[in-house]
Amino acid sequence: MRARPTGPGYRLRKTLRKHRIVVGVASAALLTVALAAAQVALTRQEALRREHLSRRGCPERQTGARPGCRGCSSQARCVSVEPHAK
C-alpha cells in the first residue's frame, strides 16, 4: 500500500475543526452583514416606491384646479397649505 499526499478537502476540514470557534464567529458576522444588506435593499426599494407614489400627485394638482397644492399621498391626504374640501 502506498501513502499519498493529503487532499485539499481533508486539510480544509482539519483546519476548520481546529479553528471552529473563530470560524463560527466569522460565519455569524458574515450572516449578520448579509441580512443587514438585504434589509437596506428592501428599505430602499420601499422608499423609492413611496416616493414614486407621492410624485404621482393628486388629481386636483394635475388638472390645475388648486395651484397651491403640492400633491397628495397615496392615502389621499392633502399636504398643501389649505386642505382640499372633502
DOPAGU-921188 format. One line per field, with one value per atom (N, C-alpha, C): residue number from 1; atom name; x, y, z; residue in three letters. Coordinates in steps of 0.1 Angstrom, whole numbers, plus 5000, padded with zeros to 4 digits. Each point is the difference from the previous one (the first is absolute). Layout:
<fizas>
seq	c(NUM/...) $
atom	c(CA/...) $
px	c(X/...) $
py	c(Y/...) $
pz	c(Z/...) $
type	c(Ala/...) $
</fizas>
This chain:
<fizas>
seq	c(1/1/1/2/2/2/3/3/3/4/4/4/5/5/5/6/6/6/7/7/7/8/8/8/9/9/9/10/10/10/11/11/11/12/12/12/13/13/13/14/14/14/15/15/15/16/16/16/17/17/17/18/18/18/19/19/19/20/20/20/21/21/21/22/22/22/23/23/23/24/24/24/25/25/25/26/26/26/27/27/27/28/28/28/29/29/29/30/30/30/31/31/31/32/32/32/33/33/33/34/34/34/35/35/35/36/36/36/37/37/37/38/38/38/39/39/39/40/40/40/41/41/41/42/42/42/43/43/43/44/44/44/45/45/45/46/46/46/47/47/47/48/48/48/49/49/49/50/50/50/51/51/51/52/52/52/53/53/53/54/54/54/55/55/55/56/56/56/57/57/57/58/58/58/59/59/59/60/60/60/61/61/61/62/62/62/63/63/63/64/64/64/65/65/65/66/66/66/67/67/67/68/68/68/69/69/69/70/70/70/71/71/71/72/72/72/73/73/73/74/74/74/75/75/75/76/76/76/77/77/77/78/78/78/79/79/79/80/80/80/81/81/81/82/82/82/83/83/83/84/84/84/85/85/85/86/86/86) $
atom	c(N/CA/C/N/CA/C/N/CA/C/N/CA/C/N/CA/C/N/CA/C/N/CA/C/N/CA/C/N/CA/C/N/CA/C/N/CA/C/N/CA/C/N/CA/C/N/CA/C/N/CA/C/N/CA/C/N/CA/C/N/CA/C/N/CA/C/N/CA/C/N/CA/C/N/CA/C/N/CA/C/N/CA/C/N/CA/C/N/CA/C/N/CA/C/N/CA/C/N/CA/C/N/CA/C/N/CA/C/N/CA/C/N/CA/C/N/CA/C/N/CA/C/N/CA/C/N/CA/C/N/CA/C/N/CA/C/N/CA/C/N/CA/C/N/CA/C/N/CA/C/N/CA/C/N/CA/C/N/CA/C/N/CA/C/N/CA/C/N/CA/C/N/CA/C/N/CA/C/N/CA/C/N/CA/C/N/CA/C/N/CA/C/N/CA/C/N/CA/C/N/CA/C/N/CA/C/N/CA/C/N/CA/C/N/CA/C/N/CA/C/N/CA/C/N/CA/C/N/CA/C/N/CA/C/N/CA/C/N/CA/C/N/CA/C/N/CA/C/N/CA/C/N/CA/C/N/CA/C/N/CA/C/N/CA/C/N/CA/C/N/CA/C/N/CA/C/N/CA/C/N/CA/C/N/CA/C/N/CA/C/N/CA/C/N/CA/C/N/CA/C) $
px	c(5009/4991/5009/4996/5008/4993/5007/4995/5000/4990/4999/4998/5003/4998/4985/4998/4987/4993/4987/4993/4996/4996/4996/4987/4991/4988/5004/5009/5004/5007/5008/5008/4990/4990/4990/4992/4995/4992/5008/5013/5008/5002/5002/5002/4987/4989/4987/4997/5004/4998/5008/5013/5009/4996/4994/4997/4985/4992/4986/4993/5006/4994/5002/5012/5002/4991/4999/4992/4985/4996/4986/4997/5009/4998/5001/5009/5001/4987/4995/4988/4988/4999/4989/5001/5012/5002/4997/5004/4996/4985/4994/4985/4993/5005/4994/5002/5012/5002/4991/4999/4991/4985/4996/4986/4998/5010/4999/4999/5009/4999/4987/4994/4987/4989/5001/4991/5001/5012/5003/4994/5002/4994/4985/4994/4985/4995/5007/4996/5001/5011/5002/4989/4997/4989/4987/4997/4987/5000/5011/5001/4998/5006/4999/4985/4994/4986/4991/5003/4992/5002/5013/5003/4992/5001/4992/4986/4994/4985/4998/5009/4997/5002/5009/5002/4988/4992/4989/4990/5000/4992/4985/4993/4985/4994/4988/4993/4998/4998/4997/5013/5012/5012/5003/4996/5003/4990/4988/4991/5002/5008/5002/4989/4991/4989/5005/5010/5006/5015/5003/5014/5009/4995/5009/5002/4994/5001/5014/5006/5013/4998/4988/4998/4995/4993/4995/5007/5000/5006/4991/5004/4992/4987/5000/4988/4990/5003/4991/5000/5011/5001/5007/4994/5006/5012/5010/5012/5002/4989/5001/4998/5002/4997/4986/4991/4985/4995/4996/4995/4988/4999/4988/4987/4989/4987/4997/4994/4997/4985) $
py	c(4988/5012/5012/5010/5012/5012/5008/5012/5011/5008/5011/5013/5012/5012/5003/5007/5003/5009/4999/5008/5014/5009/5013/4999/4991/4999/4996/4990/4995/5012/5007/5011/5011/5003/5010/4996/4987/4995/5001/4996/5000/5014/5009/5014/5006/4997/5005/4994/4987/4994/5006/5003/5006/5014/5008/5014/5002/4990/5001/5012/5005/5012/5012/5002/5012/4999/4988/4998/5002/4996/5003/5015/5007/5014/5007/4997/5006/4997/4988/4996/5008/5002/5008/5014/5006/5014/5001/4991/5000/4999/4992/4999/5013/5006/5013/5010/5001/5010/4998/4987/4997/5003/4997/5004/5015/5007/5015/5006/4994/5005/4997/4989/4997/5009/5003/5010/5014/5004/5013/5000/4990/4999/5001/4992/5000/5014/5006/5013/5011/4999/5009/4998/4988/4997/5006/4998/5005/5016/5006/5015/5005/4993/5004/4998/4990/4997/5011/5004/5011/5013/5002/5013/5000/4989/5000/5002/4995/5002/5014/5006/5014/5010/4996/5009/4999/4990/4999/5012/5005/5011/4998/5010/4999/5005/4996/5003/5015/5007/5015/5007/4995/5006/4998/4988/4997/5008/5003/5008/5015/5004/5014/5007/4992/5006/5006/4995/5006/5003/5013/5003/4998/5002/4999/4986/4990/4986/4994/4994/4994/4985/4995/4985/4993/4989/4992/4987/4994/4987/4989/4988/4989/4998/5005/4999/5012/5008/5011/5011/5002/5010/5012/5011/5012/5005/5004/5006/5014/5006/5014/5009/5013/5009/5000/5000/4999/4987/4991/4987/5001/4990/4999/4998/5005/4998/4985/4994/4986/4998) $
pz	c(5000/5000/5000/4992/4999/5006/5007/5006/4990/5000/4990/5008/4994/5007/5004/5010/5005/4990/4998/4990/5007/4991/5006/5009/4997/5008/5014/5001/5013/5008/4994/5007/5004/4991/5004/5012/5000/5011/5013/4999/5012/5005/4991/5005/5006/4993/5006/5013/5002/5013/5011/4996/5010/5004/4990/5003/5000/5005/4999/5007/5010/5007/4991/4995/4991/4988/4994/4988/5003/5012/5004/5002/5006/5002/4987/4991/4987/4992/5001/4992/5005/5014/5005/4996/5000/4995/4986/4991/4986/4998/5007/4999/5004/5011/5005/4989/4994/4990/4987/4997/4988/5003/5012/5004/5000/5005/5001/4986/4991/4986/4993/5003/4994/5006/5013/5006/4994/4997/4994/4986/4993/4986/5000/5009/5001/5005/5009/5005/4989/4992/4989/4990/4997/4990/5004/5013/5006/4999/5003/5000/4985/4991/4986/4995/5005/4996/5006/5013/5006/4993/4996/4993/4987/4993/4987/5002/5010/5003/5003/5008/5004/4988/4991/4988/4990/5001/4991/5003/5012/5003/5001/5004/5001/4987/4997/4988/4998/5011/4999/4996/5004/4996/4985/4995/4986/4991/5005/4991/5002/5010/5002/5008/5006/5008/5013/5005/5013/4997/4997/4997/5011/5013/5011/5005/4994/5005/4996/5010/4997/4998/4999/4998/5012/4998/5011/5000/5012/5002/4994/5001/4995/5008/5012/5009/4997/4990/4996/5011/5007/5011/4994/4999/4994/5008/4993/5007/4996/4995/4996/5012/4998/5011/5004/4990/5003/4995/5009/4996/4991/4991/4991/5008/4995/5006/4998/5010/4999/4997) $
type	c(Met/Met/Met/Arg/Arg/Arg/Ala/Ala/Ala/Arg/Arg/Arg/Pro/Pro/Pro/Thr/Thr/Thr/Gly/Gly/Gly/Pro/Pro/Pro/Gly/Gly/Gly/Tyr/Tyr/Tyr/Arg/Arg/Arg/Leu/Leu/Leu/Arg/Arg/Arg/Lys/Lys/Lys/Thr/Thr/Thr/Leu/Leu/Leu/Arg/Arg/Arg/Lys/Lys/Lys/His/His/His/Arg/Arg/Arg/Ile/Ile/Ile/Val/Val/Val/Val/Val/Val/Gly/Gly/Gly/Val/Val/Val/Ala/Ala/Ala/Ser/Ser/Ser/Ala/Ala/Ala/Ala/Ala/Ala/Leu/Leu/Leu/Leu/Leu/Leu/Thr/Thr/Thr/Val/Val/Val/Ala/Ala/Ala/Leu/Leu/Leu/Ala/Ala/Ala/Ala/Ala/Ala/Ala/Ala/Ala/Gln/Gln/Gln/Val/Val/Val/Ala/Ala/Ala/Leu/Leu/Leu/Thr/Thr/Thr/Arg/Arg/Arg/Gln/Gln/Gln/Glu/Glu/Glu/Ala/Ala/Ala/Leu/Leu/Leu/Arg/Arg/Arg/Arg/Arg/Arg/Glu/Glu/Glu/His/His/His/Leu/Leu/Leu/Ser/Ser/Ser/Arg/Arg/Arg/Arg/Arg/Arg/Gly/Gly/Gly/Cys/Cys/Cys/Pro/Pro/Pro/Glu/Glu/Glu/Arg/Arg/Arg/Gln/Gln/Gln/Thr/Thr/Thr/Gly/Gly/Gly/Ala/Ala/Ala/Arg/Arg/Arg/Pro/Pro/Pro/Gly/Gly/Gly/Cys/Cys/Cys/Arg/Arg/Arg/Gly/Gly/Gly/Cys/Cys/Cys/Ser/Ser/Ser/Ser/Ser/Ser/Gln/Gln/Gln/Ala/Ala/Ala/Arg/Arg/Arg/Cys/Cys/Cys/Val/Val/Val/Ser/Ser/Ser/Val/Val/Val/Glu/Glu/Glu/Pro/Pro/Pro/His/His/His/Ala/Ala/Ala/Lys/Lys/Lys) $
</fizas>
